[in-house]
Amino acid sequence: MTCKETCNDTKNYKITKYTCYLFYVLQGTLLNLTPILFVPLMEQYGLTYMKLGTLASVNFATQLIVDLVLSKLTDRHGYRISLQLSAVTAFIGYVIFAWAPGRLGDPYTWIVIGTVIYSIGGGLMEITISPLIHALPDKAKGKNMAILHSFYAWGVVLTVVVSTLSLSLIGKNNWNYIVTGWLIVPVAGFILSCIMPVPEQKPSEESTAGSFGIFLKPTFILFLAMIFFGSCAESVMTQWSSAFLEEAAGLDKLVGDIAGMSMFAVMLGLCRMASAALDKKIKLSTYMMLGTVGAAVCYIAVAVSSVPVISLIFCALTGFAVGMLWPGTLVLAADRFPEAGAWLFAYLAVAGDLGGVFGPWIMGAIADSKGLVMGLAVSAVFPAAAFICMLIYKMRNRSA
């Protein structure tokens, strides 16, 4: 390959970055569209809080299984096929979720089936996009990772604003048309994944050699705990803020979703963009530790405040607090184990998805028995546990 061709290939990786950004927007939709529909689903099909919370857990549990079962897919068959499969399964899952309930039998069963299928797409994205960005010929790995994960937040904002406004315009009973409209994102992602250039990958034997031995390293166990509790802290507020602001705080759904959920996502994205801007100026571990403290304070403030506007403000601020807990852990782990392959991101994604399963599920269980307020108050334990993990990590690594 000539120098000119190499330079052109490097320049064309911009298309690859844009493709990854779009897929992270899709990931934001896959994880956050259903919570916006919690109240319409509850009213139309008589679902309980527990069943609604289980939907969020099914989403993360499916992604977890994909991480475990298909973690070698990227190494063996490449980034392109993984992204193409993720787009196809997201498309099929959304179609089933939108149109099968009430037409083909028990509504909740088909909602779960649709959730499982589109969550397979989310899992494939999770084990592909971060290692793909990390593999691009660019030295600013941490900055690139922070920017990439900010697009998840912008996807959440877009999902919340468009979906909530659409619900108010066409009515709660027509929620399936909104889900159908989001099919445009996986279609666009599939097209881009067909034309994007991809970097050369290590052979699967090299990238997976000794991968299980990493579980014997205490530092890696800390990383697993960090991303688990960080995911709990993020997913509980993401999945339950809409229902809390409407049912417990008494805010109108339009106001609660747009001013609450979307502001949470905006702050999430701003946190990640700020981390990219402050790259090399402040230690990432310090940035993350401050976030865990802030998140615990925000959870308590949201739960105990009797003023809806105050609850809404702290709900949004939680987004900034938890913004770097997941992507920051990926960066720290990749720097600590630079010879690792895509499997490193898969193992961490498993721990993160476990947090996404456990957090919303325990929140739903507590909400059913003690109410939404108590559920959020108890959830402050998740960022507190993440703080302890970060503290231990910094004590073990003085230069971190």
C-alpha positions, 0 to 999 in steps of 0.5 A: 500500500502506498503512502498516499493510500495509507493517508487516505485510509486514515482520513476515511476513518472519519466515516468509521467514527461517524458510524460508531457515533450513529450506533451509539445513538441507536444504543441510547434508543434501545436502552431508553425508549421503553422506559418512556413507554412505561406509563402507556404500557401500564395503562394499556396492558395493566403491567405492574412496576415489577414487570416494567422493571423486569423489561429493563432487566431483560434488556441488560440480561440479554446484552450480558448473554450476548457479551458472554456467548458472542464475545469472540465474534468480533475477533473472528469475523470482524467489526463490520459483520457484528455491526450489521447483525446488530442493526438487523436484530434491532430492526426486527426486535422493534417491529415485534415490540411495536406490532405483536402485543395484543395481536398475537397473544399475551401482550407482555410475552411479545413485549419481552420477545421484542425486547430480547431480540432488539437487545441482542443488537445492543449487546453486539454493539457493546462488544464491537463499538468501543474496541473498534474506536480503540483500534483506530490509528489515533493516539487520543484513546481516552478522548475518543472513548469519551466523545464516543460515549457522549453520543449515547447521551445525545441518543437518549436526548433525541429519544426522550424529546422526540418520543415524548413529544410524539406521545403528546401529539398522537396519544399514548395508545399510539405508542407503537407508531413511535417505535416504528418511526425509530426503525430509521436508525438501524436502517441507516446504521446498516447502510453505513456499516456496509461502506465504512473502512475498518482497521486491521485486527489481530488474529483471534488466537493472539487477542484472546490468549490468556484472557481468562487469566486476567480474572486472577488480577486484583486490579481487574476485579476492581475494574469489574466492580467499578463498572458494575456499580457505575452501571447500577447508578446510571441505569436506575435513574435512566430507567426510572426517572420518567415514572418517578417524576410523573407518579411520585413527584406529580409532574406532567409526563411531558415536563417530566420526560423532557425536562427530567430524562432529557436533561439527565442525558444532556448532563451525561453527555456534557460530563463526557465531553468535559472529560474529553476537553480536560484530557491530561489536565485532570486524572480520570480516576479523580474525575470519576471519584468526584462523580460517585460522591456527587451521584450519591448526594443526587440520589438522596436529594431526589428521594427526600425533596418534597419540591418537584422542581428540586427533584427534577434538578437533582435528577438531571445532575445525576447524569453529570455525576455518573457520566464517566463511570462506565467509559472511564473504567474502559479507559483505565482498564485498557491503559492498565492492560494494553495488550488485551484484545476486544475480549477485555471490553466484552468482560467489562461489558458483562459486568456493566450489563449485570449492573444494568440488570440488578439496579433497575430490578432491585429498584422495581422490587423496592418500589412495589413494596415501599414506593418509588421514593424509597427505591431511589433512596436505597439506590444511593448505595450504588454510587457509594459502592463505586466510590469505595472501589475507586478509593481502593484502586487509587490506594493500590495505584498511587500514580492513578 
